[in-house]
Amino acid sequence: MKALNFNGIYAPGSKNIKPSWPALMMALLCLFTFSCKKDAITAKVTSTPVLTASSNAVVLTRDNAAKPALTLNWSAANVQGMQGSVTYFLQWDIKGNSFANAATIKLGKDTLTKAYTQEALNDMFITLPVATATAVEMRLVTATSDGSVSPFNSNVVALTITTYSKTIPPPYSQLWMVGDATPKGWDIGNATPMVQDGNDPYLFTYTGVLVAGEFKIATVKDFGGAFYRPLANHPALTETAVQVGSGDPDNKWQISAAQAGNYKITLNLHTNTISIVSTDPPKAPFSQLWLLGDATPGGWSLDAATPLTVDANDSFIFTWTGPLTVGDFKIATAKDFNAPFYRPTTNAPDMSATSVQLNAGDPDNKWHIATASTYKITLNLHTSTISIVNTVVTTPPYTALWIIGDATPGGWSLDAVTPMVKSATDPFVFSWTGPLVAGEFKIATAKDFGAKFYRPVADHPALSATTVQLSAGDPDNKWIVTASTAGNYKITLNMKDLSVAIVKQ
């Protein structure tokens, strides 16, 4: 900065007069401002970095993930007149893209080299297609901490990079089911393919029919190849562990005649586990049952045994309505005295007892009918329970009934239970019409949770099911209304024949 010149700030011809201070300050300010502007140093780039790479083509593999892959070196940038420091950034983009979609990685300041392992370089180029040689371009961008100059670029370095997938591929990309339980049998050249999951390539599924027979899972269409098999031969279908290998022991899964049907099989190569799940509705253990005993119309004759009827909505529910005389009975599963029978858990129990057991031989418990009449018998194989109701009564068992549950207007409150209306022509019939929302309900005989309830014979049946039972305690079966079935209904209960009609209005 120039030396300050005070000439001209005194009054002309007045050597002994002191200068005016306001005038002096103004002069100093003007001189300082002029001098600084004139002498200020403008920052400028005097050298840009020169970037070099240790290789111009790199093939990355998972097996060499920890090994060195690429080293970048560059000369130092120089900015004359800068008051701060420089920071280096690496940019890369697909060749020919002019860095329009460049990825930018901070390298740091006061550093002139960067080394990458194969894994680190693979992570940097993770967006590139795997196992494909891709041409990219790299450059350095240098920025100053004081912002004295705009960021500036180095030369461009070309690189061809081949990356690998971060996800370890499964050991097999195709699998097949083979065996006489499968649609294609033992024809290995035409084996039934499993489907590889689109989101997880380690999951393979098969959905379809399996018949009685065996199967295993082939990794190649060759009986000399490796197979996924159970750890033991013919395990329970609930066993999940699998092993993969060739040769012996040649373990297989087995589908019995009773198990034949539709299945979904899921093989998980992450965990070497399998799920074998039937997609068919549960099958009742028996498709036909008979009443047998001197209380029944056919007596003890197997040829004249009285058949029960399978419920149209639930194959586990069997019913019969008809005359029973004084005597005993049990329920046959076959026309064979040596076959298992459904019987009470104690001999000659009270008619209100509901427990049932299935057994052959002794103890040969039976139900005892003490009063000849017309009865309705309902056997529930889901819960091993029975209902035996005398339908020839002149006086209804209850003079008031209520619907209760979160599907009903009063919810589960005993104080707010919704009353049903007794029929003017039949005291055994009660009905109610109104809205049901999503939830459950049953029919109360008293405002007491310990009392008996009219309930479905199975929990959550179709609303079209008509059979009901009268019981206290468990099983606490209920009807259910879903969000899609909610609406106005008319419910009609007949206490005499233990039937219900639930009809949407």
QUIRAKA-V91549 format. One record per residue. N is the residue number from 0. RES is the residue in three letters. SS is DSSP state (A for helix, B for strand, O for the rest). PSI is psi in whole degrees, 0 to 359 (NA if undefined). D_FIRST is the distance of its C-alpha to the first C-alpha in Angstrom with 2 decimals. Layout:
n:N res:RES ss:SS psi:PSI d_first:D_FIRST
n:N res:RES ss:SS psi:PSI d_first:D_FIRST
This chain:
n:0 res:MET ss:O psi:141 d_first:0.00
n:1 res:LYS ss:O psi:155 d_first:3.83
n:2 res:ALA ss:O psi:142 d_first:6.68
n:3 res:LEU ss:O psi:135 d_first:8.72
n:4 res:ASN ss:O psi:112 d_first:11.92
n:5 res:PHE ss:O psi:355 d_first:14.94
n:6 res:ASN ss:O psi:139 d_first:17.52
n:7 res:GLY ss:O psi:359 d_first:19.77
n:8 res:ILE ss:O psi:359 d_first:19.97
n:9 res:TYR ss:O psi:161 d_first:23.05
n:10 res:ALA ss:O psi:133 d_first:26.53
n:11 res:PRO ss:O psi:135 d_first:27.40
n:12 res:GLY ss:O psi:11 d_first:29.76
n:13 res:SER ss:O psi:82 d_first:29.58
n:14 res:LYS ss:O psi:329 d_first:28.05
n:15 res:ASN ss:O psi:9 d_first:29.50
n:16 res:ILE ss:O psi:131 d_first:28.68
n:17 res:LYS ss:O psi:148 d_first:26.13
n:18 res:PRO ss:O psi:156 d_first:23.53
n:19 res:SER ss:O psi:125 d_first:24.45
n:20 res:TRP ss:A psi:318 d_first:22.75
n:21 res:PRO ss:A psi:319 d_first:22.86
n:22 res:ALA ss:A psi:322 d_first:21.26
n:23 res:LEU ss:A psi:314 d_first:18.55
n:24 res:MET ss:A psi:319 d_first:17.75
n:25 res:MET ss:A psi:320 d_first:17.72
n:26 res:ALA ss:A psi:317 d_first:15.33
n:27 res:LEU ss:A psi:316 d_first:12.83
n:28 res:LEU ss:A psi:316 d_first:13.38
n:29 res:CYS ss:A psi:317 d_first:13.02
n:30 res:LEU ss:A psi:319 d_first:9.73
n:31 res:PHE ss:A psi:315 d_first:8.27
n:32 res:THR ss:A psi:316 d_first:10.21
n:33 res:PHE ss:A psi:315 d_first:9.38
n:34 res:SER ss:A psi:317 d_first:5.62
n:35 res:CYS ss:A psi:317 d_first:6.65
n:36 res:LYS ss:A psi:323 d_first:9.60
n:37 res:LYS ss:A psi:325 d_first:8.40
n:38 res:ASP ss:A psi:359 d_first:6.56
n:39 res:ALA ss:O psi:142 d_first:9.49
n:40 res:ILE ss:O psi:121 d_first:12.07
n:41 res:THR ss:O psi:127 d_first:15.62
n:42 res:ALA ss:O psi:141 d_first:18.45
n:43 res:LYS ss:B psi:152 d_first:21.23
n:44 res:VAL ss:B psi:123 d_first:24.56
n:45 res:THR ss:B psi:341 d_first:24.85
n:46 res:SER ss:B psi:136 d_first:28.43
n:47 res:THR ss:O psi:153 d_first:31.25
n:48 res:PRO ss:O psi:149 d_first:34.13
n:49 res:VAL ss:O psi:117 d_first:37.30
n:50 res:LEU ss:B psi:135 d_first:40.31
n:51 res:THR ss:B psi:153 d_first:43.65
n:52 res:ALA ss:B psi:148 d_first:46.94
n:53 res:SER ss:O psi:344 d_first:49.65
n:54 res:SER ss:O psi:154 d_first:52.27
n:55 res:ASN ss:O psi:0 d_first:52.60
n:56 res:ALA ss:B psi:123 d_first:55.94
n:57 res:VAL ss:B psi:128 d_first:56.88
n:58 res:VAL ss:B psi:118 d_first:60.27
n:59 res:LEU ss:O psi:141 d_first:60.24
n:60 res:THR ss:O psi:151 d_first:63.43
n:61 res:ARG ss:A psi:323 d_first:64.38
n:62 res:ASP ss:A psi:333 d_first:66.11
n:63 res:ASN ss:A psi:25 d_first:62.86
n:64 res:ALA ss:O psi:325 d_first:60.65
n:65 res:ALA ss:O psi:354 d_first:59.23
n:66 res:LYS ss:O psi:156 d_first:58.57
n:67 res:PRO ss:B psi:144 d_first:55.21
n:68 res:ALA ss:B psi:315 d_first:54.73
n:69 res:LEU ss:B psi:139 d_first:51.24
n:70 res:THR ss:B psi:131 d_first:47.98
n:71 res:LEU ss:B psi:135 d_first:44.69
n:72 res:ASN ss:B psi:152 d_first:41.84
n:73 res:TRP ss:B psi:153 d_first:38.41
n:74 res:SER ss:O psi:159 d_first:35.34
n:75 res:ALA ss:O psi:142 d_first:32.10
n:76 res:ALA ss:O psi:152 d_first:29.71
n:77 res:ASN ss:B psi:129 d_first:26.04
n:78 res:VAL ss:B psi:110 d_first:23.20
n:79 res:GLN ss:B psi:134 d_first:19.75
n:80 res:GLY ss:O psi:4 d_first:17.03
n:81 res:MET ss:O psi:141 d_first:19.84
n:82 res:GLN ss:O psi:347 d_first:19.63
n:83 res:GLY ss:O psi:222 d_first:23.48
n:84 res:SER ss:O psi:169 d_first:26.55
n:85 res:VAL ss:B psi:147 d_first:28.89
n:86 res:THR ss:B psi:138 d_first:32.53
n:87 res:TYR ss:B psi:138 d_first:35.26
n:88 res:PHE ss:B psi:142 d_first:38.12
n:89 res:LEU ss:B psi:130 d_first:41.25
n:90 res:GLN ss:B psi:142 d_first:42.78
n:91 res:TRP ss:B psi:153 d_first:46.27
n:92 res:ASP ss:B psi:167 d_first:48.59
n:93 res:ILE ss:B psi:139 d_first:51.79
n:94 res:LYS ss:O psi:135 d_first:51.35
n:95 res:GLY ss:O psi:357 d_first:50.91
n:96 res:ASN ss:O psi:358 d_first:49.68
n:97 res:SER ss:O psi:32 d_first:46.02
n:98 res:PHE ss:O psi:27 d_first:45.04
n:99 res:ALA ss:O psi:328 d_first:46.13
n:100 res:ASN ss:O psi:43 d_first:47.86
n:101 res:ALA ss:O psi:141 d_first:45.86
n:102 res:ALA ss:B psi:140 d_first:46.28
n:103 res:THR ss:B psi:128 d_first:43.04
n:104 res:ILE ss:B psi:127 d_first:43.09
n:105 res:LYS ss:B psi:127 d_first:40.19
n:106 res:LEU ss:B psi:333 d_first:39.89
n:107 res:GLY ss:B psi:184 d_first:37.09
n:108 res:LYS ss:B psi:161 d_first:33.76
n:109 res:ASP ss:O psi:35 d_first:33.21
n:110 res:THR ss:O psi:146 d_first:36.60
n:111 res:LEU ss:O psi:17 d_first:37.64
n:112 res:THR ss:B psi:152 d_first:41.40
n:113 res:LYS ss:B psi:124 d_first:44.07
n:114 res:ALA ss:B psi:139 d_first:47.82
n:115 res:TYR ss:B psi:137 d_first:50.56
n:116 res:THR ss:B psi:171 d_first:54.20
n:117 res:GLN ss:A psi:320 d_first:56.79
n:118 res:GLU ss:A psi:316 d_first:57.19
n:119 res:ALA ss:A psi:320 d_first:53.46
n:120 res:LEU ss:A psi:323 d_first:53.08
n:121 res:ASN ss:A psi:320 d_first:56.21
n:122 res:ASP ss:A psi:323 d_first:54.76
n:123 res:MET ss:A psi:324 d_first:51.57
n:124 res:PHE ss:O psi:32 d_first:53.73
n:125 res:ILE ss:O psi:337 d_first:56.39
n:126 res:THR ss:O psi:353 d_first:56.40
n:127 res:LEU ss:O psi:154 d_first:57.60
n:128 res:PRO ss:O psi:137 d_first:61.35
n:129 res:VAL ss:B psi:154 d_first:62.98
n:130 res:ALA ss:O psi:29 d_first:64.73
n:131 res:THR ss:O psi:126 d_first:63.18
n:132 res:ALA ss:O psi:118 d_first:60.73
n:133 res:THR ss:B psi:130 d_first:57.80
n:134 res:ALA ss:B psi:126 d_first:54.92
n:135 res:VAL ss:B psi:168 d_first:51.49
n:136 res:GLU ss:B psi:144 d_first:47.88
n:137 res:MET ss:B psi:153 d_first:45.01
n:138 res:ARG ss:B psi:162 d_first:41.23
n:139 res:LEU ss:B psi:142 d_first:38.24
n:140 res:VAL ss:B psi:127 d_first:35.79
n:141 res:THR ss:B psi:133 d_first:32.41
n:142 res:ALA ss:B psi:147 d_first:30.37
n:143 res:THR ss:B psi:147 d_first:27.13
n:144 res:SER ss:O psi:335 d_first:27.24
n:145 res:ASP ss:O psi:359 d_first:24.02
n:146 res:GLY ss:O psi:23 d_first:25.16
n:147 res:SER ss:O psi:335 d_first:22.05
n:148 res:VAL ss:O psi:159 d_first:24.45
n:149 res:SER ss:O psi:151 d_first:28.04
n:150 res:PRO ss:O psi:143 d_first:30.80
n:151 res:PHE ss:B psi:158 d_first:31.74
n:152 res:ASN ss:B psi:156 d_first:35.05
n:153 res:SER ss:O psi:188 d_first:36.46
n:154 res:ASN ss:O psi:166 d_first:39.35
n:155 res:VAL ss:O psi:133 d_first:42.77
n:156 res:VAL ss:B psi:130 d_first:45.52
n:157 res:ALA ss:B psi:143 d_first:49.16
n:158 res:LEU ss:B psi:137 d_first:51.65
n:159 res:THR ss:B psi:122 d_first:55.34
n:160 res:ILE ss:B psi:136 d_first:56.30
n:161 res:THR ss:B psi:117 d_first:59.79
n:162 res:THR ss:B psi:171 d_first:59.95
n:163 res:TYR ss:O psi:160 d_first:62.87
n:164 res:SER ss:O psi:136 d_first:64.15
n:165 res:LYS ss:O psi:333 d_first:63.12
n:166 res:THR ss:O psi:125 d_first:66.61
n:167 res:ILE ss:O psi:123 d_first:69.23
n:168 res:PRO ss:O psi:151 d_first:71.97
n:169 res:PRO ss:O psi:160 d_first:75.50
n:170 res:PRO ss:O psi:339 d_first:77.96
n:171 res:TYR ss:O psi:142 d_first:79.97
n:172 res:SER ss:O psi:352 d_first:79.15
n:173 res:GLN ss:O psi:141 d_first:82.82
n:174 res:LEU ss:O psi:154 d_first:85.75
n:175 res:TRP ss:B psi:144 d_first:89.39
n:176 res:MET ss:B psi:136 d_first:92.24
n:177 res:VAL ss:B psi:142 d_first:95.54
n:178 res:GLY ss:O psi:162 d_first:98.95
n:179 res:ASP ss:O psi:353 d_first:102.11
n:180 res:ALA ss:O psi:345 d_first:100.49
n:181 res:THR ss:O psi:164 d_first:97.93
n:182 res:PRO ss:O psi:329 d_first:98.52
n:183 res:LYS ss:O psi:4 d_first:98.62
n:184 res:GLY ss:O psi:215 d_first:100.64
n:185 res:TRP ss:O psi:14 d_first:100.35
n:186 res:ASP ss:O psi:95 d_first:99.36
n:187 res:ILE ss:A psi:330 d_first:96.13
n:188 res:GLY ss:A psi:345 d_first:95.36
n:189 res:ASN ss:A psi:30 d_first:95.48
n:190 res:ALA ss:O psi:157 d_first:94.07
n:191 res:THR ss:B psi:118 d_first:92.64
n:192 res:PRO ss:B psi:147 d_first:88.80
n:193 res:MET ss:O psi:162 d_first:86.60
n:194 res:VAL ss:B psi:125 d_first:83.51
n:195 res:GLN ss:B psi:132 d_first:80.03
n:196 res:ASP ss:O psi:136 d_first:77.86
n:197 res:GLY ss:O psi:335 d_first:75.04
n:198 res:ASN ss:O psi:332 d_first:72.59
n:199 res:ASP ss:O psi:102 d_first:73.71
n:200 res:PRO ss:O psi:354 d_first:75.13
n:201 res:TYR ss:O psi:353 d_first:76.77
n:202 res:LEU ss:B psi:130 d_first:79.25
n:203 res:PHE ss:B psi:136 d_first:82.40
n:204 res:THR ss:B psi:156 d_first:85.00
n:205 res:TYR ss:B psi:131 d_first:88.49
n:206 res:THR ss:B psi:118 d_first:90.12
n:207 res:GLY ss:B psi:196 d_first:93.74
n:208 res:VAL ss:B psi:140 d_first:97.34
n:209 res:LEU ss:B psi:131 d_first:98.60
n:210 res:VAL ss:O psi:177 d_first:102.35
n:211 res:ALA ss:O psi:129 d_first:104.41
n:212 res:GLY ss:B psi:195 d_first:103.38
n:213 res:GLU ss:B psi:163 d_first:100.61
n:214 res:PHE ss:B psi:160 d_first:97.11
n:215 res:LYS ss:B psi:178 d_first:94.09
n:216 res:ILE ss:B psi:120 d_first:90.70
n:217 res:ALA ss:B psi:142 d_first:90.10
n:218 res:THR ss:O psi:340 d_first:86.78
n:219 res:VAL ss:O psi:159 d_first:88.26
n:220 res:LYS ss:O psi:66 d_first:91.39
n:221 res:ASP ss:O psi:123 d_first:93.24
n:222 res:PHE ss:O psi:346 d_first:95.59
n:223 res:GLY ss:O psi:353 d_first:94.27
n:224 res:GLY ss:O psi:186 d_first:90.74
n:225 res:ALA ss:O psi:149 d_first:89.18
n:226 res:PHE ss:B psi:145 d_first:90.20
n:227 res:TYR ss:B psi:127 d_first:88.88
n:228 res:ARG ss:B psi:164 d_first:91.85
n:229 res:PRO ss:B psi:163 d_first:92.77
n:230 res:LEU ss:O psi:332 d_first:92.92
n:231 res:ALA ss:O psi:155 d_first:96.67
n:232 res:ASN ss:O psi:136 d_first:99.21
n:233 res:HIS ss:O psi:55 d_first:99.98
n:234 res:PRO ss:O psi:169 d_first:97.79
n:235 res:ALA ss:O psi:146 d_first:97.71
n:236 res:LEU ss:O psi:349 d_first:95.55
n:237 res:THR ss:O psi:348 d_first:93.37
n:238 res:GLU ss:O psi:136 d_first:92.31
n:239 res:THR ss:O psi:341 d_first:88.71
n:240 res:ALA ss:B psi:141 d_first:88.06
n:241 res:VAL ss:B psi:162 d_first:88.14
n:242 res:GLN ss:B psi:157 d_first:87.86
n:243 res:VAL ss:B psi:133 d_first:87.22
n:244 res:GLY ss:B psi:173 d_first:89.15
n:245 res:SER ss:O psi:169 d_first:91.95
n:246 res:GLY ss:O psi:205 d_first:95.49
n:247 res:ASP ss:O psi:156 d_first:97.43
n:248 res:PRO ss:O psi:137 d_first:97.79
n:249 res:ASP ss:O psi:66 d_first:97.94
n:250 res:ASN ss:O psi:149 d_first:97.33
n:251 res:LYS ss:O psi:160 d_first:97.34
n:252 res:TRP ss:B psi:152 d_first:97.09
n:253 res:GLN ss:B psi:135 d_first:100.38
n:254 res:ILE ss:B psi:121 d_first:101.16
n:255 res:SER ss:O psi:169 d_first:104.61
n:256 res:ALA ss:O psi:323 d_first:106.86
n:257 res:ALA ss:O psi:337 d_first:106.13
n:258 res:GLN ss:O psi:352 d_first:102.37
n:259 res:ALA ss:O psi:141 d_first:102.34
n:260 res:GLY ss:B psi:203 d_first:100.16
n:261 res:ASN ss:B psi:139 d_first:96.61
n:262 res:TYR ss:B psi:156 d_first:93.72
n:263 res:LYS ss:B psi:121 d_first:89.97
n:264 res:ILE ss:B psi:129 d_first:88.96
n:265 res:THR ss:B psi:119 d_first:85.35
n:266 res:LEU ss:B psi:124 d_first:84.39
n:267 res:ASN ss:B psi:109 d_first:81.07
n:268 res:LEU ss:O psi:345 d_first:79.75
n:269 res:HIS ss:O psi:312 d_first:76.95
n:270 res:THR ss:O psi:0 d_first:79.57
n:271 res:ASN ss:O psi:56 d_first:82.69
n:272 res:THR ss:B psi:160 d_first:84.55
n:273 res:ILE ss:B psi:146 d_first:86.81
n:274 res:SER ss:B psi:124 d_first:87.88
n:275 res:ILE ss:B psi:103 d_first:91.29
n:276 res:VAL ss:B psi:127 d_first:91.87
n:277 res:SER ss:B psi:133 d_first:94.81
n:278 res:THR ss:O psi:4 d_first:93.76
n:279 res:ASP ss:O psi:154 d_first:97.34
n:280 res:PRO ss:O psi:153 d_first:98.52
n:281 res:PRO ss:O psi:142 d_first:100.24
n:282 res:LYS ss:O psi:133 d_first:103.84
n:283 res:ALA ss:O psi:147 d_first:106.64
n:284 res:PRO ss:O psi:339 d_first:108.64
n:285 res:PHE ss:O psi:141 d_first:111.84
n:286 res:SER ss:O psi:349 d_first:112.55
n:287 res:GLN ss:O psi:140 d_first:116.01
n:288 res:LEU ss:O psi:158 d_first:117.66
n:289 res:TRP ss:B psi:144 d_first:121.19
n:290 res:LEU ss:B psi:136 d_first:122.97
n:291 res:LEU ss:B psi:129 d_first:125.83
n:292 res:GLY ss:O psi:165 d_first:128.40
n:293 res:ASP ss:O psi:352 d_first:131.58
n:294 res:ALA ss:O psi:345 d_first:129.59
n:295 res:THR ss:O psi:164 d_first:128.43
n:296 res:PRO ss:O psi:327 d_first:130.39
n:297 res:GLY ss:O psi:359 d_first:130.70
n:298 res:GLY ss:O psi:215 d_first:131.71
n:299 res:TRP ss:O psi:12 d_first:131.14
n:300 res:SER ss:O psi:122 d_first:131.71
n:301 res:LEU ss:O psi:324 d_first:128.73
n:302 res:ASP ss:O psi:333 d_first:130.02
n:303 res:ALA ss:O psi:15 d_first:130.13
n:304 res:ALA ss:O psi:145 d_first:126.86
n:305 res:THR ss:B psi:115 d_first:125.05
n:306 res:PRO ss:B psi:141 d_first:121.68
n:307 res:LEU ss:O psi:164 d_first:118.62
n:308 res:THR ss:B psi:133 d_first:116.27
n:309 res:VAL ss:B psi:131 d_first:112.65
n:310 res:ASP ss:O psi:135 d_first:110.26
n:311 res:ALA ss:O psi:336 d_first:108.90
n:312 res:ASN ss:O psi:348 d_first:105.33
n:313 res:ASP ss:O psi:111 d_first:105.29
n:314 res:SER ss:O psi:354 d_first:107.29
n:315 res:PHE ss:O psi:355 d_first:107.17
n:316 res:ILE ss:B psi:126 d_first:109.27
n:317 res:PHE ss:B psi:136 d_first:113.07
n:318 res:THR ss:B psi:159 d_first:115.42
n:319 res:TRP ss:B psi:137 d_first:119.14
n:320 res:THR ss:B psi:126 d_first:121.17
n:321 res:GLY ss:B psi:187 d_first:124.95
n:322 res:PRO ss:B psi:137 d_first:127.96
n:323 res:LEU ss:B psi:135 d_first:128.12
n:324 res:THR ss:O psi:175 d_first:131.35
n:325 res:VAL ss:O psi:127 d_first:131.88
n:326 res:GLY ss:B psi:195 d_first:130.87
n:327 res:ASP ss:B psi:161 d_first:127.95
n:328 res:PHE ss:B psi:160 d_first:125.35
n:329 res:LYS ss:B psi:179 d_first:122.33
n:330 res:ILE ss:B psi:120 d_first:120.07
n:331 res:ALA ss:B psi:143 d_first:120.55
n:332 res:THR ss:O psi:348 d_first:117.82
n:333 res:ALA ss:O psi:160 d_first:120.46
n:334 res:LYS ss:O psi:68 d_first:124.20
n:335 res:ASP ss:O psi:121 d_first:124.73
n:336 res:PHE ss:O psi:344 d_first:125.75
n:337 res:ASN ss:O psi:352 d_first:123.77
n:338 res:ALA ss:O psi:166 d_first:120.47
n:339 res:PRO ss:O psi:150 d_first:117.98
n:340 res:PHE ss:B psi:147 d_first:118.70
n:341 res:TYR ss:B psi:127 d_first:116.57
n:342 res:ARG ss:B psi:165 d_first:118.19
n:343 res:PRO ss:B psi:159 d_first:117.49
n:344 res:THR ss:O psi:342 d_first:115.96
n:345 res:THR ss:O psi:156 d_first:119.08
n:346 res:ASN ss:O psi:137 d_first:122.64
n:347 res:ALA ss:O psi:56 d_first:123.81
n:348 res:PRO ss:O psi:169 d_first:120.73
n:349 res:ASP ss:O psi:148 d_first:120.53
n:350 res:MET ss:O psi:343 d_first:119.84
n:351 res:SER ss:O psi:349 d_first:116.50
n:352 res:ALA ss:O psi:139 d_first:115.21
n:353 res:THR ss:O psi:348 d_first:112.66
n:354 res:SER ss:B psi:141 d_first:111.94
n:355 res:VAL ss:B psi:146 d_first:113.06
n:356 res:GLN ss:B psi:157 d_first:113.19
n:357 res:LEU ss:B psi:121 d_first:113.94
n:358 res:ASN ss:B psi:158 d_first:116.27
n:359 res:ALA ss:O psi:153 d_first:119.32
n:360 res:GLY ss:O psi:215 d_first:122.29
n:361 res:ASP ss:O psi:155 d_first:122.45
n:362 res:PRO ss:O psi:136 d_first:121.86
n:363 res:ASP ss:O psi:65 d_first:123.55
n:364 res:ASN ss:O psi:149 d_first:122.32
n:365 res:LYS ss:O psi:159 d_first:123.35
n:366 res:TRP ss:B psi:146 d_first:122.92
n:367 res:HIS ss:B psi:127 d_first:126.09
n:368 res:ILE ss:B psi:115 d_first:127.15
n:369 res:ALA ss:O psi:338 d_first:129.34
n:370 res:THR ss:O psi:118 d_first:129.75
n:371 res:ALA ss:O psi:134 d_first:130.71
n:372 res:SER ss:B psi:185 d_first:128.56
n:373 res:THR ss:B psi:129 d_first:126.00
n:374 res:TYR ss:B psi:153 d_first:122.71
n:375 res:LYS ss:B psi:123 d_first:119.25
n:376 res:ILE ss:B psi:130 d_first:117.71
n:377 res:THR ss:B psi:117 d_first:114.01
n:378 res:LEU ss:B psi:126 d_first:112.77
n:379 res:ASN ss:B psi:108 d_first:108.99
n:380 res:LEU ss:O psi:343 d_first:108.10
n:381 res:HIS ss:O psi:313 d_first:104.38
n:382 res:THR ss:O psi:1 d_first:105.15
n:383 res:SER ss:O psi:55 d_first:108.67
n:384 res:THR ss:B psi:159 d_first:110.08
n:385 res:ILE ss:B psi:148 d_first:113.17
n:386 res:SER ss:B psi:125 d_first:114.35
n:387 res:ILE ss:B psi:108 d_first:118.13
n:388 res:VAL ss:B psi:128 d_first:118.96
n:389 res:ASN ss:B psi:116 d_first:122.40
n:390 res:THR ss:O psi:353 d_first:122.07
n:391 res:VAL ss:O psi:85 d_first:125.54
n:392 res:VAL ss:O psi:146 d_first:124.87
n:393 res:THR ss:O psi:342 d_first:125.84
n:394 res:THR ss:O psi:124 d_first:123.41
n:395 res:PRO ss:O psi:146 d_first:119.65
n:396 res:PRO ss:O psi:338 d_first:117.88
n:397 res:TYR ss:O psi:143 d_first:115.27
n:398 res:THR ss:O psi:356 d_first:115.45
n:399 res:ALA ss:O psi:141 d_first:111.67
n:400 res:LEU ss:O psi:154 d_first:108.71
n:401 res:TRP ss:B psi:146 d_first:104.95
n:402 res:ILE ss:B psi:141 d_first:102.05
n:403 res:ILE ss:B psi:143 d_first:99.14
n:404 res:GLY ss:O psi:165 d_first:95.74
n:405 res:ASP ss:O psi:353 d_first:92.16
n:406 res:ALA ss:O psi:345 d_first:93.33
n:407 res:THR ss:O psi:164 d_first:95.56
n:408 res:PRO ss:O psi:328 d_first:94.82
n:409 res:GLY ss:O psi:359 d_first:95.51
n:410 res:GLY ss:O psi:214 d_first:93.54
n:411 res:TRP ss:O psi:11 d_first:94.78
n:412 res:SER ss:O psi:123 d_first:95.79
n:413 res:LEU ss:O psi:329 d_first:99.51
n:414 res:ASP ss:O psi:336 d_first:99.47
n:415 res:ALA ss:O psi:18 d_first:98.10
n:416 res:VAL ss:O psi:150 d_first:100.13
n:417 res:THR ss:B psi:117 d_first:101.23
n:418 res:PRO ss:B psi:143 d_first:105.05
n:419 res:MET ss:O psi:163 d_first:107.04
n:420 res:VAL ss:B psi:127 d_first:109.99
n:421 res:LYS ss:B psi:138 d_first:113.54
n:422 res:SER ss:O psi:141 d_first:115.51
n:423 res:ALA ss:O psi:341 d_first:118.27
n:424 res:THR ss:O psi:344 d_first:120.65
n:425 res:ASP ss:O psi:107 d_first:119.81
n:426 res:PRO ss:O psi:351 d_first:118.87
n:427 res:PHE ss:O psi:352 d_first:117.50
n:428 res:VAL ss:B psi:128 d_first:114.78
n:429 res:PHE ss:B psi:146 d_first:111.53
n:430 res:SER ss:B psi:163 d_first:108.71
n:431 res:TRP ss:B psi:139 d_first:105.30
n:432 res:THR ss:B psi:129 d_first:103.15
n:433 res:GLY ss:B psi:187 d_first:99.48
n:434 res:PRO ss:B psi:138 d_first:95.87
n:435 res:LEU ss:B psi:131 d_first:94.80
n:436 res:VAL ss:O psi:177 d_first:91.14
n:437 res:ALA ss:O psi:127 d_first:89.63
n:438 res:GLY ss:B psi:193 d_first:91.14
n:439 res:GLU ss:B psi:162 d_first:94.44
n:440 res:PHE ss:B psi:160 d_first:97.77
n:441 res:LYS ss:B psi:179 d_first:101.31
n:442 res:ILE ss:B psi:119 d_first:104.39
n:443 res:ALA ss:B psi:143 d_first:105.37
n:444 res:THR ss:O psi:349 d_first:108.96
n:445 res:ALA ss:O psi:161 d_first:107.92
n:446 res:LYS ss:O psi:67 d_first:104.84
n:447 res:ASP ss:O psi:120 d_first:104.50
n:448 res:PHE ss:O psi:345 d_first:102.36
n:449 res:GLY ss:O psi:354 d_first:105.15
n:450 res:ALA ss:O psi:179 d_first:107.70
n:451 res:LYS ss:O psi:151 d_first:108.65
n:452 res:PHE ss:B psi:146 d_first:106.59
n:453 res:TYR ss:B psi:126 d_first:107.47
n:454 res:ARG ss:B psi:165 d_first:104.95
n:455 res:PRO ss:B psi:158 d_first:104.61
n:456 res:VAL ss:O psi:343 d_first:106.24
n:457 res:ALA ss:O psi:150 d_first:102.88
n:458 res:ASP ss:O psi:136 d_first:99.41
n:459 res:HIS ss:O psi:53 d_first:97.48
n:460 res:PRO ss:O psi:173 d_first:100.09
n:461 res:ALA ss:O psi:143 d_first:99.87
n:462 res:LEU ss:O psi:348 d_first:100.67
n:463 res:SER ss:O psi:347 d_first:103.60
n:464 res:ALA ss:O psi:139 d_first:105.30
n:465 res:THR ss:O psi:345 d_first:108.39
n:466 res:THR ss:B psi:136 d_first:109.62
n:467 res:VAL ss:B psi:165 d_first:108.95
n:468 res:GLN ss:B psi:157 d_first:109.97
n:469 res:LEU ss:B psi:118 d_first:110.60
n:470 res:SER ss:B psi:161 d_first:109.17
n:471 res:ALA ss:O psi:159 d_first:107.39
n:472 res:GLY ss:O psi:213 d_first:104.64
n:473 res:ASP ss:O psi:154 d_first:103.26
n:474 res:PRO ss:O psi:136 d_first:102.65
n:475 res:ASP ss:O psi:66 d_first:100.81
n:476 res:ASN ss:O psi:148 d_first:100.78
n:477 res:LYS ss:O psi:158 d_first:99.25
n:478 res:TRP ss:B psi:152 d_first:98.73
n:479 res:ILE ss:B psi:139 d_first:95.16
n:480 res:VAL ss:B psi:128 d_first:93.58
n:481 res:THR ss:O psi:172 d_first:90.33
n:482 res:ALA ss:O psi:326 d_first:87.66
n:483 res:SER ss:O psi:339 d_first:89.12
n:484 res:THR ss:O psi:358 d_first:92.71
n:485 res:ALA ss:O psi:150 d_first:92.07
n:486 res:GLY ss:B psi:194 d_first:94.01
n:487 res:ASN ss:B psi:134 d_first:97.31
n:488 res:TYR ss:B psi:158 d_first:100.26
n:489 res:LYS ss:B psi:122 d_first:103.93
n:490 res:ILE ss:B psi:125 d_first:105.06
n:491 res:THR ss:B psi:120 d_first:108.82
n:492 res:LEU ss:B psi:131 d_first:110.29
n:493 res:ASN ss:B psi:108 d_first:113.95
n:494 res:MET ss:O psi:337 d_first:114.99
n:495 res:LYS ss:O psi:312 d_first:118.37
n:496 res:ASP ss:O psi:11 d_first:117.24
n:497 res:LEU ss:O psi:57 d_first:113.77
n:498 res:SER ss:B psi:157 d_first:111.94
n:499 res:VAL ss:B psi:147 d_first:108.88
n:500 res:ALA ss:B psi:122 d_first:107.53
n:501 res:ILE ss:B psi:102 d_first:103.79
n:502 res:VAL ss:B psi:125 d_first:103.36
n:503 res:LYS ss:B psi:134 d_first:100.22
n:504 res:GLN ss:O psi:NA d_first:101.03
